[in-house]
Amino acid sequence: MKKIRMVIVLLLTVALMIVSGSAWADKNHIKIGLADVPVGVDFYATTSRVALYYSYMIFDPLLERDAKTGELKPHLVTSWKVLDPNTWEFKLQAGVTFHNGNPFNAESVRFTIMDRILDPDQKCPQAGGWKWVKDVEVVDDLTFRIITNEPYPLVVQRFNVLFPYDPKWTQEMEAKNGGAYISRHAMGTGPFKFVEFVEGEKLELVRNENYWKNGVPAYEKMTMRFIPEMSTRVAELISGGIDDAVYISTDMVPMLKKNKKLSVKEVPILRIFFWQFDNMGRSPKTPKALTDPRVRRAIWHAIDRKAIVEHVLAGHATFIHTPINPMAFGSDPSMPDPGYDLQKAKALMKEAGYEQGFTVSAWVVAAEYAKATEAAASYLEKINIKLDIKPYIGRYGEFAKIWKAGKADGIATMGWGSYNIFDADAVWSYFFMIPEAPFNYTQDKELSDLLHAARSTLDQAKRKELYAKSQKIIIDNTYWVPFYARHAIHGTIKNFEYELGPDQVPRWQYGTWTD
């Protein structure tokens, strides 16, 4: 595999030297190379990150995140206030229409939440993230209220990933053509209008000439091509077949930087990489040793994670020692890092009675995580722990079923991006809250109670205190070993400028040409 990779790099290097630049971009038609292959264009039929890419183009979120500061700012929602702990009132942008001319209004928001996400008949995979909603009240065309089951502090955060649907169009099309029609066609309010979805190949969009934000977008057409093989995306970028390539591996960066017609965009993002242990022995295949906190702490001490970030990832990631990205609310970076200490690791293994070591599974779902895990495996050999790496690269859905079922023995080597929610709740609730956490291999009631308390108060100071206590429990018990916060790396043609934010979302709709 490494030899094949080297050949690909060499071939692309030659291509860099000989490309003449004659195929460079039509400034009225932006072509994007995506790493994932979407199954459709219905945002509420998936939890895949690729759905965010096309949804920010076709639809509008209620609130927009500033790419530089990460702060949420008005968009379709212009203002809001808390009427009481369980009631939030929101005002909407006037004069916005869907691409077919139908008006966007408060009913659009109510319909999307209550009839698309929370209606059990829809079987929306995102419904779990919206169970806090009791009702949505339409006050008038430009005002709605969210009624929560209990105080819920993440209302505003959730609105960055709420894309209103057209109630009239959605209901009519489903009645006429069946539910599958919505997965192949889209009707939004966003800067681009849907043209065509070709399964496994591409998504074609055209500029919304009546977009409510003047001057956006600056070009007429966008094509999103689905190119899962990274080397193929890079080759397409070099040849001029695409103008922006999503997800560039770290070993390709130096090569792309040598091309005067290309640039590399790199930003730290919310997504983190960590190891989750089967702390409770949920799977009968998990070695008993892993249920001993001394052994888990020995693993933490045995791996030089900083060296992995610096050398294996060539610095294209940010080392973290906390089980949450420092950009997210609830992180306490002041908490000390137990750190790399091989002698401590050996002493703990001896104290726990596992000086002779053992073999443990390590489940891997992404190529980048495989590189870090393979490097970590070489460190663990020094304390006689052997990793049996189980590759599920490109098969996350298959692995997720195993994971949820409690059959992921040993170590799950995972990335978590929180689906653009910059709050600890969007991470730890999936792993530690009892009984709802789908990936709980811990069953720590004290930790769960802290997380429930943090979710049910609007007092941010109190929430920060609760999360600090939660973080201490996770680190003290070594439920996880955090490695790094990822960087998003894109390759793009040099004269096409757009912002790539910490939420991992490219602002292609605001892209401009520098010449």
Secondary structure, 3 states (H helix, E strand, C coil): CHHHHHHHHHHHHHHHHHCCCCCCCCCCEEEEEECCCCCCCCHHHCCCCHHHHHHHHHCCCCEEECCCCCCEEECCEEEEEEEECCEEEEEECCCCECCCCCECCHHHHHHHHHHHHCCHHHCCCCHHHHCCEEEEEEEECCEEEEEECCCCCCHHHHHHHCCCCCHHHHHHHHHHHCCHHHHHCCCCCCCEEEEEEECCCEEEEEECCCCCCCCCCCCCEEEEEECCCHHHHHHHHHHCCCCEECCCCHHHHHHHHCCCCEEEEEEEEEEEEEEEECCCCCCCCCCHHHHCHHHHHHHHHHCCHHHHHHHHCCCCEEECCCCCCCCCECCCCCCCCCCCCHHHHHHHHHHHCCCCCEEEEEEECCHHHHHHHHHHHHHHHHHCEEEEEEECCCCHHHHHHHHHCCCCCCEEEEEECHHHCCECHHHHHHHHCCCCCCCCCCCCHHHHHHHHHHHCCCCHHHHHHHHHHHHHHHHHCCCEEEEEEEEEEEEEECCEECCECCCCCECHHHCEECC
